[in-house]
Amino acid sequence: MSTVKPKVAFICVHNSCRSQIAEALGKHFASDVFESYSAGTESKPQINQDAVRLLKELYNIDMEKSQQVKLLTDIPPVDVVIKMGCNVVCPYLPSKHEEDWGLDDPTGKSDEEFKVIIATIEEKIKELASDLRILFDYVPAKM
């Protein structure tokens, strides 16, 4: 059994929307199981403002205070890579385990469509936490 938390990277091309949401929800729902990072191969000047607004509204998470847009080279080596669904060639990052969640980019869409993607990411984060406990034989330290 390991007491070292696996590091998970949520990646997409721009690191401005889905991967940022996943990093925030990973920290919110699964910080006892894994460390969350997000990154991309290109950077945008800021996190998608609809994502920022909706995560504040839904979870009281202020992504602008706890996160910034990052490139793949800005994060530490990771154990797990989650590709958000790039619709092009997704960035490559070495890891022990990789998944592609194939999520549509909600950028420019309605709040309702954004909320569907956010809810899907929340569900997948919770499933991932459960899977990683088994995959990495990880036992969170007792507080």
C-alpha positions, 0 to 999 in steps of 0.5 A, a space after each residue: 500500500 502506498 501513502 504517496 498520493 498519485 499526481 493527476 494531470 488534466 490536459 487539453 490544448 489551451 488549458 483554459 476551460 475543461 482541464 481547469 474545471 477538472 483541476 478545480 473539482 479534483 482539488 475540491 472532491 478528491 484531494 484526499 486521493 490525488 493531487 490535481 494539475 491541469 496544463 496544455 500545449 498552448 496558453 490563453 491569457 486567462 481561464 474561461 470566464 464562464 467556467 470561473 463564474 459557474 464554479 463560483 456559483 455552483 461550488 464556491 470555488 474561485 479558480 482565479 485565486 487558486 489556478 492559472 493557465 499552465 503549459 505541460 512544462 509547468 507541472 511536475 511529472 505525473 502518474 495519471 494523464 486525463 485527456 479532456 477530448 481535444 478533437 485534434 491530436 491531444 498533447 502527450 505527457 508520460 504517465 503510468 495510466 492514461 484516459 481520454 474523457 472525450 468531453 465537448 468544449 462548452 466555450 461559447 455555449 449556454 450556461 445549461 450546456 456548460 453545467 452539463 459538462 461541469 456535472 460530467 466532470 464532477 462525476 468522472 472525478 469521483 469515479 477516478 478517485 475510486 479507481 485510483 484508490 485501487 489502481 495505485 493501492 493508495 490509502 489516504 493518511 488518517 487525520 
